[in-house]
Amino acid sequence: MATGTAMVDPQGWASWQRSWDRQQEWYLPDREERFRVMLDMVQALVGTSPTVLDLACGTGSITDRLLRRFPHATSTGLDLDPALLTIARGTFAGEPRARFVTADLRDPDWTAALPHRRFDAVLTATALHWLTGDELATLYRQVATVVRPGGVVMNADHMPDPSTPLINEAERAHRHAERERQRAAGTLDWAGWWESAAADERLAPHVARRFEIFGSHADGEPHPVTWHLARLREAGFGEARAVWCSVTDALVLGLRSGAGDDQERAGS
């Protein structure tokens, strides 16, 4: 079948992953910086051979950067989007350090799809803001059950600060002007990228299914950093703080700790 043949052609799928990265950078010009800080903190807190859960992984952007930086790392990517998972699986075909599973984070039993009982790090970026506050608070509690004591969760996402409206508006106007310049130069936005993906016969059925599942793109329910830190601590992360931020976005980190950490780590 055409799909099966494509899946053993990493170069063809990798071009789609790069295209996704460019589209995301149109919205997030500091995207690589947040990834760099994320992996810096992985190295600082859990070392250079981590077992990682790439949560809501999309095309595998975090997995790609993780495996290039840490040759002895392993990654499990989890997502529900069939189109983005097709790209991820094709990109990493033949890569023994990466695997991908399909699961819905709104399903109370989504952790049953995971191949490991415990992970050193759970990483996610620009993916969870579409959850409601209650759903995300529940997810943080579920994530705490799969992060080993001493391990970390990191979430880089839209985390606006409503206390600085003038700064927020100035930044929004600046970013809008820059996006329009890039659009004029041919950069695809979200809608344009999905139109392009739907035109690829290998991706077309997966794109159609994707929009059946999710509908059109929505901004979701973003919360400020303080909200995330409170929910992480409530979920059982002994320490929680922002380790990177811009005007609109932030990277929050939760460090799991608790009684019996040494015994559980030794038995994992």
N, C-alpha and C positions, 0 to 999 in steps of 0.2 A: 504494500500500500504506500501511497505517496507520503503519508504522515510518518510511517515507520522508516522510510528511507531518509526523510528529512531529519529524524531524530538522531541519526548517526552522522550528521553533518554539522559539527559544532560551529564551524565558521559561518555557515548561513544563519544559524540562530544567534550567534554572538553579535552579528550586525544588528539584529532586532534589539538585543539587550543594550547595545550602545545607543541606538536610536531612542530607546526608553530613557536612558540616562540624560541624553540631550534635552528631551522634552521636559523632564523633571527639573533640570538645571535652569530652564526658562523661567520656572516659578521660584526656584531656590538657588540663586547664584552662589550661595555659600554651602552648598550641599556637600562638597568634598571635605570642607573643613569640619563639619559635624561628624563625618565618617572617620576622619583622622583622629579627632578627640575620642570618639567612641572606642576605636581600636587601641589608642594609647591607654585608656582606662582598663580595657581588657588585659593588656600586657601588665599593667601595674598591679592589678588586683587578683588575676587568676592565671597569669603566666602566658607563655607562648605556644602551648599545646592544648588549647581549650576545646572542649566539646560544647558547641554553640547551637542554640535554637534560633534560627532566623525567622522571627514571628511576622506573619503577614508579609512574606518574603517578596512577593511580586516576581520580577524576572530574575531575582537573585543578586541584586546590587550589593547588599552587605556580604553575602557569601563570596562573591567575586573578590571583593577587597580583603576579606578575612583570609582567604586561602592564598592570595598573592603575598600578603604580609607575613603569614604564619604557616610555613610549609607543613607543620605537624598538627595543625588544627583540623577539626572535622565539623561539618555543618549539616544540620537538618533544616530545610526550608519548609515552612508550612503556610499554605494559603488556600483560598477557596476559588480564586479566579482561574478558570480553565485556560484562558488565553495566555495570561502571564506565566502560569505554570508550564504551559507547553514550551514557551520560550526558555524558561529556566531549565527544564529537563533536557531540552535540545542543546543548550549552551554547555551544560555540564555532563553531557553524555560521555561515558567512559572515565569520569572523574570519581575515583573511589572515595574521596574525602567528602563528597556531597551527595545528599539524597533529598528527595522532596516528597511531601505527603499532602494530601488534600483533606482539609478539615474546616469546619465552620466555627469561628471563635464564639459564636452565639450559642453553640451546642454545649450543654453542660458537660458532656463527655468528650470534648475535643482532645483532651490529653491522652485518651486511649489510642489515638492514631500515632503517637510518638514512639520511636524505636528505643528510646532510653528512659530510664526512671528518673535520672537526674542530669542536669546540665550545669556546666560551669558558668555559662552566661546566656541570657535571653536578650536578644537585640532586635530592635524594630525602629523603623524610621518612616515618618510621613504616611502612616497607615491606620492609626487607631483613632484619629479624630472623628471618623464617621460613626463611632460608637456613642451611645448616650452616656451620660455620667454614671448612671447605675450599672450599665453594662461594662464600662471600663473599670469601675471599682471592683466588680465581680471578677473581671479578667485579671487584675493585679493580684487578687487573692488566689486565683487558680495558678498563675505563674509562680507564685511563691512555693507551690507544692512541687514544682519541677526544677527549681533552682536549688542546688546543694547549699548547705550552710557554708558561708564564706564566698558563695557565688554572687553574681550580680544580674540585675535587669537594667537595661537602658532603653529609654524611649525618646527619640528625637521627633518632635512634631510641632504643630502650630500651638503655641501657648501664649496668647496675647495678654498684655498687661493693660487692663482698662483704666488704670490710674494715670496714664500719660496720653490723653487723647490728641494733643497737639503734635507730639513726637510721632505717634502712630500715623496720623494723617500725612505728615511730611514724608515719612518713609514710604507710605502707600503711594503717594503721588510720584515720588522718585522712581519706585520700582515699576509703576505703570508706564512711565515714559521710556524706561529702559526696555521693557518688554515690547513696546510698540516698535522700537528701533530694531530689535531682534526679529520680530515678526516680518518687518519689511525686508529683512535679509534672508527670509525663507525658513526660519525656525518654526517647527510645528508646535502648536499648543496641544492641550489635552484632547479636544475634539478632533483636531486635524490628525493627531497620532492614531486615534482609534479608527478614523476613516481610512487611513493608510493600512492599518492592520487588517481591517475588514476586506480590503482589496486583495490581500494575499490569500490565495486559495487554500493554503495550508492552515492558515489561522482563521479563516472566515467562519467555519462552524463553531469554533471555540469563542470567537468574539460574539457571535449571536447568542450563544449560551450564557456568556458573561453578562450581557445586558438583560437577559431573562432573570438572572439571579439578583443583580444589583440595581437594575434600572439605570437612569442617568446619574452622572456624578453629582454628589451633594457635598456641601461644606461641612456637614456634621455638627458636632457639638464641642468645640474647643474649650479648654479651661486654662486658667493661669497656672504658672509654676507652683504656687503655693498649694493649689488644689491637688496637683499630682503628688507633691511631697507628702501631704497629709494622707492621701489614699495609700501610698506605698508603705508608710509607717503603720497604718491600720492593717495592712495586709501581712505584716510581720517582718518587714525589712527594717533592721535595727538602725541603719543610717540611710538617709536619703537627702540628696541635694542636687542642684543644677550644676553641671560641669562645663556647660557651654551655653551661650545664648546670643541671639540677635534681637532686633526690635520686635519681630513677630514670632520667632521660634525659640525653642530651647531643647537641650538634651538633659534629661533628668536621669539620675542613677540611684538605684536602691541596692544596698549591700545586705544580703541575708545573714542573719546571725541568730543565735539562740542557744539555750541549754542543750548540751549533748552534741554540739557541733563536731567535736573531735571524733566521737564514736561513730557518728553517721558518716563522716568523711572517710574514716578508715574502712567502713563496711561497704562503701559504694563501689 
